[in-house]
Every structure is written in structure tokens, then in C-alpha cells.
């Protein structure tokens, strides 16, 4: 193939050869530009994917760490400390707290079982 290209360039006139060489340079330049643009596009796709993950994580943090009023939820440690302080000052609340904790444990157990059943249904299909 190289020989035939060489042969065809030998048979060309000087103007045709210059035009051919100019077209080859332009082609090489265009290929380089395409490669650069493809690299930029790949990087943009990667950046967009990373940013979308960051936005989703930020949205979830905001959703689950704030109350409906927009105020931040207390951390589990802060909430436990608050409950302990209330129990120290109001020991009669102890039974109520224990009952609520048992009720919440039962709710979470029921929800976990329902989610497990749903997961098993979806994994079988």
C-alpha cells in the first residue's frame, strides 16, 4: 500500500503533490483535533458523573439530617444525652421511654422483614 501511495505521488504533478501534502497536513490536524475533543468529552462525562454523585449525596445528607422545619436533626449522641437528662430530672418517664423504644424496635423489625421479603421477591425474578 505504501508503494502504491508512493507511486501515485510520483505520477502527480508538482501542484497536485503540494495540494495532496496540504490535504494530508489538514487531515492530520483534524484527526488531532478530534482526538483532543474526544478526550475532553470523556473527561466531561467523568466529571458530570462525579458531580451527579456528589449532588445526590448532598441531597440525601440534607434530606435526612434536617427536620421538615429546616432545622438540623440532633445527632444520635445528642438525642441520647437529651433523653438521659430528661430521665434524670423526670424518673417517671422511664417506663414511657422503654415502651417507646420497644414500640420502635417492633416497627423497625417489621419494616426490615417486609423489605427482606420484597428483596427476596425481586431476586427470584
C-alpha positions in Angstrom: 0.0 0.0 0.0 2.8 2.4 0.8 4.4 1.6 -2.5 1.2 2.4 -4.4 0.9 5.7 -2.5 4.5 6.5 -3.3 3.9 5.5 -6.9 0.8 7.7 -7.1 2.6 10.7 -5.6 5.4 10.2 -8.2 3.0 10.3 -11.0 1.4 13.5 -9.7 2.3 16.9 -10.9 4.1 19.3 -8.5 0.9 21.3 -7.8 -1.1 18.1 -7.3 1.6 16.8 -4.9 1.6 20.1 -2.9 -2.2 20.0 -2.8 -2.1 16.4 -1.6 0.5 17.2 1.1 -1.6 20.1 2.2 -4.7 17.9 2.4 -2.7 15.3 4.4 -1.5 18.0 6.9 -5.1 19.3 7.2 -6.2 15.7 7.8 -3.6 15.1 10.4 -4.6 18.4 12.1 -8.3 17.5 12.0 -7.5 14.0 13.5 -5.6 15.6 16.3 -8.5 18.0 17.0 -10.9 15.1 17.0 -8.7 13.2 19.5 -8.5 16.2 21.7 -12.2 16.8 21.6 -12.9 13.1 22.4 -10.5 13.3 25.4 -12.3 16.4 26.6 -15.7 14.7 26.1 -14.6 11.7 28.1 -13.3 13.9 30.9 -16.6 15.9 30.9 -18.6 12.7 31.1 -16.5 11.5 34.1 -16.8 14.9 35.8 -20.6 15.0 35.2 -20.9 11.6 36.7 -18.8 12.5 39.8 -20.8 15.8 40.2 -24.1 14.0 40.0 -23.0 11.5 42.7 -21.9 14.4 44.9 -25.2 16.3 44.4 -27.1 13.1 45.2 -25.1 12.5 48.3 -25.5 16.2 49.4 -29.3 15.9 48.7 -29.5 12.8 50.9 -27.5 14.3 53.7 -29.7 17.4 53.6 -32.9 15.3 53.4 -32.0 13.0 56.3 -30.2 15.4 58.6 -32.8 18.2 58.8 -36.3 18.3 60.1 -39.3 19.5 58.0 -38.8 22.9 59.5 -35.3 23.0 58.0 -33.5 22.8 61.4 -30.8 20.1 61.7 -31.7 16.9 63.4 -29.8 16.2 66.5 -27.1 13.5 66.2 -27.9 10.1 67.8 -25.4 11.0 70.6 -27.1 14.4 71.3 -30.6 12.8 71.3 -29.4 10.0 73.7 -27.9 12.7 76.0 -31.1 14.7 75.9 -33.2 11.6 76.8 -30.8 10.7 79.7 -31.1 14.2 81.1 -34.8 14.1 80.9 -34.9 10.8 82.7 -32.6 12.1 85.4 -35.0 15.0 86.0 -38.2 13.1 85.5 -37.7 9.4 86.5 -41.4 8.7 86.0 -40.7 9.0 82.2 -38.6 5.8 82.3 -41.4 3.4 81.6 -42.7 5.6 78.8 -39.2 5.8 77.2 -38.8 2.0 77.5 -42.3 1.4 75.9 -41.5 3.8 73.0 -38.2 2.1 72.4 -39.9 -1.3 72.4 -42.5 0.0 70.0 -39.9 1.5 67.7 -37.9 -1.8 67.8 -41.0 -3.7 66.8 -41.7 -1.2 63.9 -38.2 -1.5 62.6 -38.2 -5.2 62.9 -41.5 -5.3 60.9 -40.1 -2.9 58.3 -36.9 -4.9 58.0 -38.9 -8.2 57.5 -41.1 -6.5 54.8 -38.0 -5.2 53.0 -36.3 -8.6 53.2 -39.4 -10.3 51.7 -39.6 -7.7 48.9 -35.9 -8.1 48.2 -36.3 -11.9 48.0 -39.3 -11.5 45.6 -37.2 -9.3 43.3 -34.1 -11.5 43.5 -36.2 -14.5 42.4 -37.4 -12.7 39.2 
